[in-house]
Amino acid sequence: MALITNTELKTLRDVGSKIDIAKADEAIKLAETVDLYVILGNFYFDVVANAAELSYTDLMDGSTFTVNGRPFIQSGIKALVADLAYARYVDMINTNFSPFGITVKSTQDSVPITEGKLKQIILQARRDADVKFGIIDLYLDQNKSTFPRYDVAEDDINCNPKIVNGAQNWSII
C-alpha cells in the first residue's frame, strides 16, 4: 500500500509540470519502504497497516497540537514521505539507463545542473524532512495513548530522527 501517490508528490513538492511517473513511483516506493522505515523503526509497520484508519488521519495528513500550552503544527507522514521521495526523485530524474550504460539527460535547449547543485537540492530536501520529522516525533510522543507502539529507543534497529542517505546520516547542524 502506497502512503502517497505521484499526484500527491506533485502537490506536496514542486517536481515540475511533466513528471516521470515510473521514476516518481520508484522514488516514492524507496522513500516509504527504506527511508521511512529507517526513521520510524518498527512503528513503520503500524503506519502502513493503519494509514487509512481514522485514528491515523492527523498523523498522516498533519495537524495542530499543544505541548505545555504552546501550539505546534506537524506536517504529517505524507509530507515527510514527499520530502524523502523528492530527494530520491531529483537524483533519479537526470539519468537514463541505456544499452551503453547510465547517461545524463540532455536536450538541445537544456544544460544539466552541476553535481554540486544537485547535491545541494537533495541535501535541502533531506533537511526539510528532518525538520518535519522532529515535529512529528514530538506529536507522536504527545499522543502515546493513540500510538502506544511508537518508541524509537526500543526498536531493534539503529533508528533515530536522522534522515538517511545511503551510508551518510544527514541532520540539521
N, C-alpha and C positions, 0 to 999 in steps of 0.2 A: 504494500500500500504506500503510495507516494504521499508525503506530507504536503508538498506543494507541486503545482503543475508548471509547465513552462510559461503558461499565460500569467500565473501568479508571479513567477520570477520576473517577467517583463513588467508587471505592475509595480513590484516592490523595488526593483533595481533597473537602472537605465542600461539595457542591453542592445539598444538600437532599434530601429523600426523593422528590420528584417532579421529575425532570429533564426539561427541554425538549430532547428528543432532536435535533430539527432544529438548534437553536441550539448545542447541545453539539457536534454533528458539525461544524458550521461553525467553531466556536471551535478545535476540535482541528485541523481542516484548515489553518486560518490559522496556528496555532501551529507546526505541523510544516513547512508549506511556506514561510512567511515568517520567523517569529521564529527557528526553529531554523536555517534557512539563514543568516540574518544572524550568528548566534552561531558556527556551525561552519564557515562558508565552504564551500569546495568539498568538504570532508570530509563534509558533509551527504549527498552522493550516495553515498559509501561506506556511511554508516549506513543509508540507505534500502535500498540494494542488498543489504546483508549482515545486516540486523536479525535475521533468522531463523537465521543461521549460529551454530554452537556457539561459535566464537571470539569472537562479539559478545555472548554471553549476559550476562557480567559487566558489560559496558558498558551494555547495555540495562536490566538489572534491578537493578543495583547490586552492590557487592562491597566487600570489605576489601582493603587493600593496604598495603605498608610503604615508607616513604621514610626513609632514614638510620636504620633501626631503630625508627622511630616508626610506630605503626599509624594508618591513616586509613580512613574509611568513605565511599564515594561512593554517592549515591542512585540513579544510573543515568539514562539518557536518558529513559526513560518517566516518571520522577518530574519531570524537568526540563520535559518537554512538558506534563505535567499542570499544573504551575505556570503555564506560559505560556498554556495553554488556559483555565485557571481565570480568569486576569486578563481574557482576552477574553470569556469566558462571563459573568462578573459585569457587564461593560459591556453585553453584548447582552441579558441576560435581562430587564432592566427596560423594554425598549422593544418596541413593536409597529409594524409597518408597516401603515397603513390607507389607504383611499382619500382620507382627509383629511390625510395626512402621517404623520410618525413621532409616536407617542403613548407616554406613560408608563403602564405597567400600574398599575391601582389597583382595589381592591375595597372593599366596604363595611367589611370587617374589617381593612384594612391601610392604611398610610401609607407612601409611598415614602421611602427614606432620602434624606438631603441629598446634593447633588452632591459636597460636600466629603468626606463619609464614604465615598461610592462611590470617589472618587479615592484615598482612604487605603487602602481594601481592595485596589484594583488595584495601587497602588504597593507595598504589602507583599507581594503575590503575586510581583511582579517582583523585589523584593529577595530573596525566598526563592529564586527561580530563579537569581539572580545568585550567591548563596552556593553553591547546588548546583553550578552550572557551574564555579565556582572549584575545587572539589574534583574534579569530572570532568576538568577541564583538567589538573590535577596527575596524575590517574590515567592519562590519555592520554599525557602526557609521560613517565611512568614505564614505559609499555608501548609504546614506539615500535616494537619488533620485531613486535608484533601489529598495530599501527596505523601503518604507515610513512608513509602519506599525510597523517596529521594534522600539520599545521604551519600554524597560524593566520597567522603572519607572512608566509608565501609566497603566500597566497591573493590573487587579483586583485581582491578587493572590500575595502571598509573593514570588516574583520571583527575583532572583539575581544570579550573576555568581558564586554561591557556588554549589559544587557538593553534591547532597543529597544522604544519605544512611539511609533509614528509618527515624528515628526522629533525626539523627545526621547530622549536616552540616559539611562537610569537606572542608577546604580551605588551601592554602599554607600559612604557617606561616613564 
